[in-house]
Amino acid sequence: MGDRAEERVQYIMRELAFYEQPPGIVLALDLSANLNGKWVRLSEFPTSSLFRALQDETITNNTRFSLINDISKKPAVEVDAEALKTLRMSRYLPTIAATTTILRRLHHNAVPFMDKAGWVAYLVEHNGSHGESK
């Protein structure tokens, strides 16, 4: 890889490492939205809905960080299933970074940040029933 390309990769990784900060370092937002005609905190939404929101390319880093915090509080089995789907389907780097951050929080840094293939393999191995097809 050329020097300029390597510099660009390093820049992108530094920018995405924003999501790796511990909860409490970044001012997390207390987000609300309409769910079935009623305003509720986003953290009360189903895990699958939070992962869909995580993939929205129009949200800010702070909003995505807040979603990371909310998803990290969900049951691990739900998170793992949605994370596996997300990692298999998404090519959007902020979504991949956020998803690997969530998984690192829940699985004690078992796989490196941004290691999409490593996390897919880990989830398939540790949650056999979720890893059936690519």
Secondary structure, DSSP 8 states (H G I E B T S, - for coil): --HHHHHHHHHHHHHHGGGGS-BTTB-----EEEETTEEEEGGGS-HHHHHHHHT-TTS-HHHHHHHHHHHHTS-HHHHHHHHHHHHHH---HHHHHHHHHHHHHHTTT-S-TT-HHHHHHHHHHHSGGG-S--
